[in-house]
Amino acid sequence: MPSFLLIAQLLLAVALIAVILIQVKGGGLGGIFGQPDSVYRTRRGLEKTLLQVTIVLIVLFVILSIVIVRVSIV
């Protein structure tokens, strides 16, 4: 298996962890536990950008994981 795929996956994992840790806390399941204002709040600016970057990194990580499995089987 090409080592550049593993290195790319490692870099994606580190970037994903960093982006998740940078995000603002308290936006999760707050509506269920009595914080209704967090449910109706829209993401703007940096929060929206971080959310979009997180989604892109997750998709890339999953695709790269599938590619690594396919390459290692053959």
C-alpha positions as CSV (number, residue, x, y, z in Angstrom):
1,M,0.0,0.0,0.0
2,P,1.4,3.4,-0.9
3,S,2.6,5.2,2.2
4,F,1.5,8.6,0.9
5,L,-2.1,7.5,1.5
6,L,-1.4,6.7,5.1
7,I,0.4,10.0,5.5
8,A,-2.5,11.9,3.9
9,Q,-5.0,10.1,6.3
10,L,-2.8,11.0,9.3
11,L,-2.7,14.6,8.2
12,L,-6.4,14.7,7.7
13,A,-7.0,13.2,11.1
14,V,-4.8,15.8,12.8
15,A,-6.5,18.6,10.8
16,L,-10.0,17.2,11.7
17,I,-9.1,17.1,15.4
18,A,-7.7,20.6,15.3
19,V,-10.8,22.0,13.6
20,I,-13.2,20.2,16.0
21,L,-11.3,21.5,19.0
22,I,-11.4,25.1,17.7
23,Q,-15.2,25.1,17.4
24,V,-17.3,26.9,19.9
25,K,-18.6,24.8,22.7
26,G,-22.3,24.5,23.8
27,G,-24.0,24.1,20.4
28,G,-24.7,20.4,20.7
29,L,-27.8,18.9,22.4
30,G,-28.6,22.0,24.4
31,G,-32.2,22.1,23.3
32,I,-32.9,18.7,24.8
33,F,-31.5,19.8,28.2
34,G,-33.2,23.1,28.6
35,Q,-31.3,25.5,26.4
36,P,-33.7,26.4,23.6
37,D,-31.9,29.5,22.5
38,S,-29.0,27.4,21.1
39,V,-31.3,25.4,18.9
40,Y,-32.6,28.5,17.0
41,R,-29.3,30.3,16.7
42,T,-27.7,30.3,13.2
43,R,-24.0,29.9,12.6
44,R,-22.3,33.0,11.1
45,G,-18.9,34.0,10.2
46,L,-16.1,31.9,11.6
47,E,-18.5,29.3,13.1
48,K,-20.1,28.6,9.7
49,T,-16.7,28.4,8.1
50,L,-15.4,26.0,10.7
51,L,-18.5,23.8,10.3
52,Q,-18.1,23.7,6.5
53,V,-14.4,22.8,6.9
54,T,-15.2,20.1,9.4
55,I,-17.8,18.5,7.0
56,V,-15.3,18.6,4.1
57,L,-12.5,17.0,6.2
58,I,-14.9,14.3,7.4
59,V,-15.9,13.5,3.8
60,L,-12.3,13.4,2.7
61,F,-11.3,11.2,5.6
62,V,-14.1,8.7,4.9
63,I,-13.3,8.6,1.1
64,L,-9.6,8.2,1.8
65,S,-10.3,5.4,4.3
66,I,-12.4,3.6,1.7
67,V,-9.6,4.0,-0.9
68,I,-7.0,2.7,1.6
69,V,-9.1,-0.4,2.2
70,R,-9.7,-1.0,-1.5
71,V,-6.0,-0.6,-2.3
72,S,-4.9,-2.9,0.6
73,I,-7.4,-5.7,-0.6
74,V,-6.0,-5.8,-4.1
